[in-house]
Amino acid sequence: MKFLPAQFFYFLRQRPGQLRLLSLARFLLLLAALVTFFSVAFHFIMAREGQSHSWVTGFYWVLTVMTTLGFGDITFHSDLGRIFSSVVLLSGVMFLLILLPFTFMEFFYEPWMRIQAESRAPTELPVRTEGHVILTSLDPVTNNLIQKLNRYHYEYVLLVSQVEEALRLHDLGYQVMRGDLDSPQTYLRAHADRARLVATTANDMLNTNIASTVREVSETVPIIAIANSRASVDVLELAGSNHVLQLGQMLGQALARRVSGGESTAHVVGEFDELLIAEAPVDETTLIGKTVAQSRLRQEAGVTVLGLWKRGEFKPARPDTELTAGTVLVMVGRQDDISRFDSLHHHETAQKAPTVIVGGGRVGRAVGQALLARGLEYLIVEQVPERIRADNASRYVLGNAAELSVLMKAGIMETDTVVISTHDDDTNIYLTIYCRRLRPDVRIVSRATLARNVPTLHRAGADFVMSYASMGANAILTLLDRSEVLMVAEGLDVFRVPVPRELDGRTLAEADIRRKTGCTVVAWQVGEETTLNPAPHVPMPDNAELILIGTAEAEATFLEEYEV
């Protein structure tokens, strides 16, 4: 019962609500004046006909006629009285049966319902809100980021300018607040001065405007902006951005790291404090046919095999896991350990043919630059002539990659690796299936824009897939005071957590974390001292932090299992 009065008083406090109630009140006063006039006229005409009635009776007669009830117990006998009755009847039909319902709906019911709806998408956060993340747009990056923020129990708010869109997103489960993105008042009401960070992922011009506007409200809140153009980096920094992410460049470099180029050298794909996460193909090495235990990599090189990639699927390594052709090792160790692995198992052959890159946009060009830095040649297939740079035209093949003649010209039948880097996931899936059919043995590295399309690309035949959305979300999350999270590959993270209370003093063998959650303990850290590959029968220190690796599903299971 308290809800309705609260909503009513909230309605009264709103300026539009007050104006609409005033309009409704004016209509009701007009209607009351009309009823009063008809009641007075009723008495005068009745007196002229020689009839006498009370004022209550006159009011009663006017209402029964205006509402078309007309009980017939009080009637006029003269033509004037009948004309008057007709006027009252028609007035009642017009005012009570037509205008009153519409007026009530227009000036009270509809605004009331709108305010009730808008209360689900507030224009201001609670006064004590702090330590939250402010997001300024909903796109693949922020959508993926929101999932991770929820996983790690961070509060966030998504700013939306349009009421309808805000309500739609609220009903979908998003935490939204209405406000204009270029208004300082919006960020004041969002308490940007007490926020953990502001992330803006729209176009470069809007990101610049947002960063500048936020800086009017707070000089200290960290601002992370995404730059689509390299030329926008300086402008975004001048506008107040603390971190400017060139996701296209970052994604291109990540895809390039999956290109072997005919060498079996271990490629570092991530750093976690002093620990390095590296990948190395086992093709053309003495490791083929051996199990993880038989490889003796831990004893001879000091590296620990965390798992294996096989056609896009990551499998945790067990002692009896066999290393087969096409397998890529995922290892962890220090720099000296990785170097020892290379000295023992390095195998290099000359690059057979240039790497084929499909798509000459920002990501494709970044892949080419990264490969060139490693001394590897490449050819880019691009169907838009304007994207082909005159000073680098020899590294381009103009045409549609869906045409066999174009792929043949690019060297699809000779290359070791194809990198598919277009911005359209449907196109990437199509080309992956096409290239896999043409070359069953070729390594296919593909980009995905949306994280949900990663499994589809793997099913289509891609060996490795990296999504724009996941990379952006992880990059922002890393800057969000979570340096303890590292994305090794799509859906595979290295993360750090304090030793859960229920595991204090227990050994890894007793905890059996891998079986329960799917995560593997890589190391633990006490202060500045890191213990790599801790022995399974050594108790976990109470004040230690565990460093684990696992898929996104395994990580979520661990966090839920131990309520971290």
Secondary structure, DSSP 8 states (H G I E B T S, - for coil): --HHHHHHHHHHHSHHHHHHHHHHHHHHHHHHHHHHHHHHHHHHHHHHTT----HHHHHHHHHHHHTT---SSS---SHHHHHHHHHHHHHHIIIIIIIHHHHHIIIIIHHHHHHHHHTTS-SS--TT--S-EEE---SHHHHHHHHHHHHTT--EEEEES-HHHHHHHHHTT--EEE--TT-HHHHHHTTGGG-SEEEE-S-HHHHHHHHHHHHHH-SSS-EEEE-SSTTHHHHHHHHT-SEEE-HHHHHHHHHHTT--TTB---EEEEEETTEEEEEEE-TTSTTTT-BHHHHTHHHHT--EEEEEEETTEEEE--TT-B--TT-EEEEEE-HHHHHHHHHHH--B----S-EEEE--SHHHHHHHHHHHHTT--EEEEES-GGGS-GGGGGGEEES-TTSHHHHHHHTTTT-SEEEE--S-HHHHHHHHHHHHHH-TTSEEEEEESSGGGHHHHHHHT-SEEEEHHHHHHHHHHHHTT-TTEEEEETTEEEEEEE--GGGTT-BHHHH-HHHHHS-EEEEEEETTEEEES--TTSB--TT-EEEEEEEHHHHHHHHHHTT-
